[in-house]
Amino acid sequence: MRVNELKAQLNQRILDAIILSYADANHYLAGGVDSHGNYHLLCDDNGSVMTFNSLREAEVMLASLGVESADFEMQSAYDEMVSSAPTSTNKFKATINLRH
């Protein structure tokens, strides 16, 4: 989803802002998530998904769109590798305040 489209949908509260990461990865993704749990990631003018080199870069991008807070999800395969109980989750979730 391009910047202007994402901004409009975030402002209309169609999407909730989100930053995604994977444990041990060196980049972050930013975008929105709809009420069905579908991710709509930020894309550049060529339609390629934008990646950010740090959590801070992703935060700054979303803040520039007028977002005041975003959910942060980091997925990890470690639970799968150590055979955790099937009811456990392999996601870390937190809310980040983007107001400064």
MONORDA-V85007 format. One record per residue. N is the residue number from 1. RES is the residue in three letters. SS is DSSP state (A for helix, B for strand, O for the rest). PHI is phi in whole degrees, -180 to 180 (999 if undefined). NEAR is the number of other ideal C-beta (glycine too) atoms within 12 Angstrom. Layout:
((N & RES & SS & PHI & NEAR) (N & RES & SS & PHI & NEAR))
//
This chain:
((1 & MET & O & 999 & 30) (2 & ARG & B & -73 & 21) (3 & VAL & A & -53 & 24) (4 & ASN & A & -64 & 15) (5 & GLU & A & -65 & 22) (6 & LEU & A & -63 & 36) (7 & LYS & A & -58 & 26) (8 & ALA & A & -62 & 18) (9 & GLN & A & -72 & 27) (10 & LEU & A & -69 & 34) (11 & ASN & A & -65 & 18) (12 & GLN & O & -84 & 14) (13 & ARG & O & 62 & 15) (14 & ILE & O & -74 & 20) (15 & LEU & O & -121 & 32) (16 & ASP & B & -105 & 30) (17 & ALA & B & -64 & 41) (18 & ILE & B & -148 & 37) (19 & ILE & B & -122 & 42) (20 & LEU & B & -117 & 34) (21 & SER & B & -150 & 30) (22 & TYR & B & -126 & 20) (23 & ALA & O & -51 & 18) (24 & ASP & O & 72 & 11) (25 & ALA & O & -82 & 18) (26 & ASN & O & -108 & 13) (27 & HIS & O & -150 & 20) (28 & TYR & B & -127 & 33) (29 & LEU & B & -118 & 35) (30 & ALA & B & -130 & 45) (31 & GLY & B & 171 & 38) (32 & GLY & B & -138 & 36) (33 & VAL & B & -129 & 28) (34 & ASP & O & -91 & 20) (35 & SER & O & -68 & 12) (36 & HIS & O & -97 & 10) (37 & GLY & O & 85 & 14) (38 & ASN & O & -83 & 16) (39 & TYR & B & -88 & 25) (40 & HIS & B & -126 & 29) (41 & LEU & B & -87 & 32) (42 & LEU & O & -68 & 39) (43 & CYS & B & -122 & 22) (44 & ASP & O & -82 & 16) (45 & ASP & O & -64 & 11) (46 & ASN & O & -90 & 8) (47 & GLY & O & 87 & 12) (48 & SER & O & -85 & 13) (49 & VAL & B & -62 & 21) (50 & MET & O & -81 & 27) (51 & THR & O & -115 & 24) (52 & PHE & B & -122 & 26) (53 & ASN & O & -78 & 16) (54 & SER & O & -151 & 17) (55 & LEU & A & -60 & 26) (56 & ARG & A & -61 & 18) (57 & GLU & A & -60 & 22) (58 & ALA & A & -65 & 35) (59 & GLU & A & -61 & 27) (60 & VAL & A & -61 & 21) (61 & MET & A & -60 & 32) (62 & LEU & A & -66 & 40) (63 & ALA & A & -62 & 24) (64 & SER & A & -66 & 18) (65 & LEU & O & -92 & 29) (66 & GLY & O & 92 & 22) (67 & VAL & O & -75 & 34) (68 & GLU & O & -99 & 19) (69 & SER & B & -153 & 21) (70 & ALA & B & -144 & 37) (71 & ASP & B & -80 & 29) (72 & PHE & B & -121 & 29) (73 & GLU & B & -125 & 31) (74 & MET & B & -123 & 26) (75 & GLN & B & -95 & 22) (76 & SER & O & -143 & 21) (77 & ALA & O & -91 & 16) (78 & TYR & A & -60 & 18) (79 & ASP & A & -61 & 18) (80 & GLU & A & -66 & 16) (81 & MET & A & -71 & 10) (82 & VAL & O & -103 & 11) (83 & SER & O & 56 & 10) (84 & SER & O & -67 & 14) (85 & ALA & O & -57 & 10) (86 & PRO & O & -61 & 9) (87 & THR & O & -84 & 7) (88 & SER & O & -76 & 14) (89 & THR & O & -105 & 16) (90 & ASN & O & -110 & 21) (91 & LYS & B & -124 & 22) (92 & PHE & B & -101 & 20) (93 & LYS & B & -127 & 19) (94 & ALA & B & -156 & 16) (95 & THR & B & -108 & 17) (96 & ILE & B & -110 & 28) (97 & ASN & B & -84 & 16) (98 & LEU & O & -101 & 26) (99 & ARG & O & -78 & 12) (100 & HIS & O & -124 & 10))
//
